[in-house]
Amino acid sequence: MSTAAATSSRPGEVLADLLPASRVRDVALVIGGAALTGLAAQISLPVPGSPVPVTGQTFAALLVGTALGARRGFLSLAVYALVGMAGVPWFAGGGSGAAAPSFGYVLGMLLASTVVGALARRGADRSVLRTAGTMLVGEAIIYAVGVPYLALATGMSASAAIAAGLTPFLIGDALKAALAMGVLPTAWKLADKK
C-alpha cells in the first residue's frame, strides 16, 4: 500500500497507538523508552578534543519520541533524565548526575522527543522525506540546548563549543537520520498491511 494510503488510514496515530490501549501499556512504553535510551547511551565512543562522546542515545531519544508520541516521549525522557540525575549510571559512558558538561544534550533530548512525537502524530514519520525532516528538527533541538549548556558548563567560547559539541557529530547524525528514514516508514507500511 502506498505511503499516502498509510497516512490517511491512521490519522493522528503514532506507532505505539497500534497496541491495545491501557494504562499498563502506557506505563510500560514510558519505562521501556527510558530504558532503551539508557541502554543506547552505553554505546559510547569518545571524540578527541570533546567532553561529549558519540552515543546511540540521541537516536534512541528521537525514536522513542516518534514512536510513542509527544506525551509518552516526554515522560520517557523525563524518567531517563530524573533517574540518571538520581544516580543510576545510564547516561553516556555509565555517567549520572546533572554536573556533566554533556547534560544539556539530555535536556535537549527531552524537548526533542516531545517535538518529534507531536510531528509524528501529524504523520511526519510516514515517508522517507518527512522522517528525514523530523529527525533533522529533533537533532537541531538537541544541539540548540546541548551546545550552549556545554559552553556554560566548561567555560568554552561559543565557537569552541560548536567545534567540540556539534561539528564532530554531524556525519553520525546524518547516518542516524538515514536509519530512521528506513525504519519508521517501513514500520508503518508493515502495520498497514495487518
Stockholm file with secondary structure:
# STOCKHOLM 1.0

chainA/1-194         MSTAAATSSRPGEVLADLLPASRVRDVALVIGGAALTGLAAQISLPVPGSPVPVTGQTFAALLVGTALGARRGFLSLAVYALVGMAGVPWFAGGGSGAAAPSFGYVLGMLLASTVVGALARRGADRSVLRTAGTMLVGEAIIYAVGVPYLALATGMSASAAIAAGLTPFLIGDALKAALAMGVLPTAWKLADKK
#=GR chainA/1-194 SS CCHHHHHHHSTTCCGGGGSCCCHHHHHHHHHHHHHHHHHHHTSEECCTTCSSCEESHHHHHHHHHHHHCHHHHHHHHHHHHHHHHTTCSCBGGGBCSSCSTTHHHHHHHHHHHHHHHHHHHTTTTSSHHHHHHHHHHHHHHHHHHHHHHHHHHHTCCHHHHHHHHTGGGHHHHHHHHHHHHHHHHHHHHHHHHC
#=GC SS_cons         CCHHHHHHHSTTCCGGGGSCCCHHHHHHHHHHHHHHHHHHHTSEECCTTCSSCEESHHHHHHHHHHHHCHHHHHHHHHHHHHHHHTTCSCBGGGBCSSCSTTHHHHHHHHHHHHHHHHHHHTTTTSSHHHHHHHHHHHHHHHHHHHHHHHHHHHTCCHHHHHHHHTGGGHHHHHHHHHHHHHHHHHHHHHHHHC
//
